[in-house]
Amino acid sequence: MTGQGLSERDLAVLALERRDWPGPGAKERAVREELGMVPVRYYQLLNALLDDPRALAHDPITVNRLRRVRESRREER
């Protein structure tokens, strides 16, 4: 897949979201070590990606799953 115009960073964020995480802190550690960014920035980018049609076209399963999670969290507030 080409990524439909997504940046390498965007593709890396989506790839990180596809992985299973063994416990608390593992994902945030991977964000720092593998992507070189703080978790707050990572989640800002991820949230923007969830609204990007190119991300949906590239990885519909992950994007739709994360959209459902985001929506359920909004409804809890």
C-alpha positions as CSV (number, residue, x, y, z in Angstrom):
1,M,0.0,0.0,0.0
2,T,1.2,3.5,-0.7
3,G,-0.5,5.2,2.1
4,Q,-2.7,7.4,-0.2
5,G,-0.6,10.5,0.4
6,L,-0.1,10.0,4.1
7,S,3.3,11.0,5.6
8,E,5.7,8.5,6.9
9,R,4.9,9.8,10.4
10,D,1.2,9.3,9.8
11,L,1.8,5.7,8.6
12,A,3.9,5.1,11.7
13,V,1.2,6.3,14.0
14,L,-1.4,4.0,12.4
15,A,1.1,1.1,12.5
16,L,1.6,1.7,16.2
17,E,-2.1,1.7,16.8
18,R,-2.5,-1.7,15.2
19,R,-0.2,-3.3,17.7
20,D,-1.3,-5.0,21.0
21,W,0.3,-3.6,24.1
22,P,1.3,-5.8,27.1
23,G,0.6,-3.3,29.8
24,P,0.3,0.3,30.9
25,G,3.0,2.5,29.8
26,A,4.3,0.3,27.0
27,K,2.6,2.2,24.2
28,E,3.7,5.6,25.6
29,R,7.3,4.3,25.8
30,A,7.1,3.1,22.2
31,V,5.8,6.5,21.1
32,R,8.8,8.2,22.7
33,E,11.4,5.7,21.6
34,E,10.1,4.7,18.1
35,L,8.5,8.0,17.0
36,G,10.5,10.4,19.0
37,M,7.5,12.4,20.2
38,V,5.8,13.0,23.5
39,P,2.5,11.1,24.0
40,V,0.4,14.3,24.1
41,R,1.6,15.2,20.5
42,Y,1.1,11.6,19.4
43,Y,-2.6,11.6,20.5
44,Q,-3.1,15.0,18.9
45,L,-1.8,13.6,15.6
46,L,-3.8,10.4,16.0
47,N,-7.0,12.3,16.6
48,A,-6.5,14.3,13.5
49,L,-5.8,11.2,11.5
50,L,-9.1,9.7,12.6
51,D,-10.8,12.5,10.7
52,D,-8.6,12.1,7.6
53,P,-10.2,10.2,4.7
54,R,-6.8,9.1,3.5
55,A,-6.2,7.4,6.9
56,L,-9.6,5.7,6.6
57,A,-8.7,4.5,3.0
58,H,-5.3,3.2,4.2
59,D,-6.4,1.3,7.3
60,P,-10.2,1.2,7.6
61,I,-10.3,-1.4,10.4
62,T,-8.0,0.5,12.7
63,V,-9.5,3.9,12.0
64,N,-13.0,2.7,12.4
65,R,-12.2,0.9,15.7
66,L,-10.5,4.1,17.1
67,R,-13.4,6.2,15.9
68,R,-15.8,4.0,17.9
69,V,-13.6,4.2,21.0
70,R,-13.4,8.0,20.6
71,E,-17.2,8.3,20.3
72,S,-17.9,6.1,23.3
73,R,-15.5,8.2,25.4
74,R,-17.3,11.4,24.2
75,E,-20.7,9.9,25.2
76,E,-19.3,9.0,28.7
77,R,-18.6,12.7,29.4
